[in-house]
Amino acid sequence: MKKTIFSALLLLPLFLLSACGTALPGEEVMQNLINRSAGLESYHQFVSFTTTTTKEDLNGVTTVNEQYTTADATLFPEEKTGYGKRIDKSSDYPATKSEFYVTPEVGYIRTDDTDWTAYATPDVPLASLQVYPLETFIELSQIIEEYGTLELKGDEYLLSFSGSDDALNKELNYLFQTLPTEQTNYEIAIHLDAESFYLTEFHYRSTAIHPDQKTTVTTELTGEFDLYDKAQKLKTVPDFDAADTTAETADSSF
């Protein structure tokens, strides 16, 4: 059964590690992760997302297409604001570089140093800047705790899974809103700080084989997280006076 991310409405006291460094049960580690992340005022994340599609045509010729996104974001969850930069690249096209500045009322995007565009719906540029919200990675941690292993290694907890599992596959397809594929192999590692229980980094790789189409799709998603409740707002706000205004709610999904 799919776990609810923020099931506890009130923050519970953290379960502290004992002096001898004994590992806590997985359920307590996950609860601490949820509690610590629920009231965040700010944090920084760097996320990289790559999809590589290898396809063999009827003549036996193999083609490879790669698409990748990197996003460096400073976020303020309570205010639903943030700022940062993002790069998108496809095998057949030049890279696109975008800058973001999101307020509670308006979201601003500038692509390849052109003029700023103002979005009447700030959720759209905010979602694009995040790639995936922190809640998605927390829920991923919960899923891997259920299907994989949890180990205390030094000053961090390591959640990991390697292999394939039908039930896990269904949950991950739902989480990332991807099309289900039976032959999917996963390599996943998630790191949590053992003292603060904050998510510090993760590495996610899936390999989906479509034998009927002679196609293999490899997805790699990595992330690094820091500056929890320590991130700073920009000292100098960009000049948006000449920004074009749009009410578009373009699809920012991946």
FIKE-217777 format. One record per residue (C-alpha): x, y, z. Coordinates in pm, whole numbers, plus 50000, padded with zeros to 5 digits. Layout:
N
XYZ...
! end
This chain:
254
500005000050000501305034449909502455053950211501215089250281504055114350298502855138050564500555115450759501265132551090499705166951112501685176351419505435173551446506455145951680509655146551888512655132751706513855098251801517475105051888520345081351825521745064952133525265072652246526575039952101525195048651754522635020651735520535021851419516895031351463514085010351310513145020750958509725033451062511275057651313513865069751061511115077150810508995094951071511955116751165512575124850798508935134950754508855155851073512045174751000511005182350644507415192850718508215227150864511135237650645511525274750582514255271250320516715247450153518905243749845518865215449595520725205549279518855180149066519955162948747517545143448528518665123548221516715100947986518575079847730516585060747468518315033947261516325020146968517094994846697515264999346366514174972646115517594973645947519434966746272520705002446300520805015646658520065051846739520565068947073518685099647192519495117147517517655144447701518885159948022517945186748269519935201948554518385225848801520055245749080517335259249307517035277949635513535272649772511295286450047508465261050091506325280250340506205310450109506085289449791508885310649647512355304649512515025313249261517635295149055518795283148715518005254048490519605238848177517735216747929519405197647647518265172947383520555153647150519275172246842519095207546984521335232847160521095236247537518545260647676519475280647984516715295248202516665317248512513815317448763512565341349028509265331749192507235353149433503895343849597502095364849335504155361849016506735338348868509435351648637511445332148378514205343948148515535320447878518955324447714519385359947848516235372747676513695395247850511935382448162508465367548121506005371048408503625342148479500335350348647500375315248796503635312748994503175275349057504155268648694507695283148701508215270449056507435234848949509735238248649512585250948868512215222249118512025194648853510445174349132509465188249475511165176549793508005157449887508555134449589512015124849713510715119550066508035096449932510695078549725512605073050051509545057750212509015034249918512635022649921512515017450298509604993650237511114974149946514854978449995517354979850280518205005850544521675007050701523415030250942526835037850793528915062050993527055094951019524335086750769521525062850691521675045950353518495034150183519115012049882517464989149632518944969649342517004947749104513374945348993510084941049173506594943049023504974960049322507834985049352507624991748980503945001049008504605024849298507475042349122505495045648798502735062148997505155084649188506925097648877503855095448652505595072948401504205045748178504445011048336506964986848188507264951248314510974946648246512414974548458515554972348668516364997548943519525009449115518615033749394520625048549682519315075249920521415091950190519995107250510521975125650776521895103451087521725132951326519315156851156517495130750941517555154650646517865140750297521385148850172521655131049836520175103849620520975084149307518185068349104518615047848787515975027648605516425006848292513224997748109513344972847822510634972447553511464940847354508524944647115509824978847012513534969647041513914999447271515695004947602514995035947811517415045148089516455072048338518935087148580517865111148853520315124949107520055151649372522025169749639520365188849924521765213250179521275246850355518185234450539516655265250708519855284050621519305294250258519385331550189517245352549962518845372049679520375404649798519675420749461516335413749294516365413748910514675442348726511295429748609509875463148489510115452848123508835417548177506205404147938503105392048119501455359048039498675338748197499895306648040499925275148248502305255448030502845218748112505975215848328505835178348377508665154648279
! end
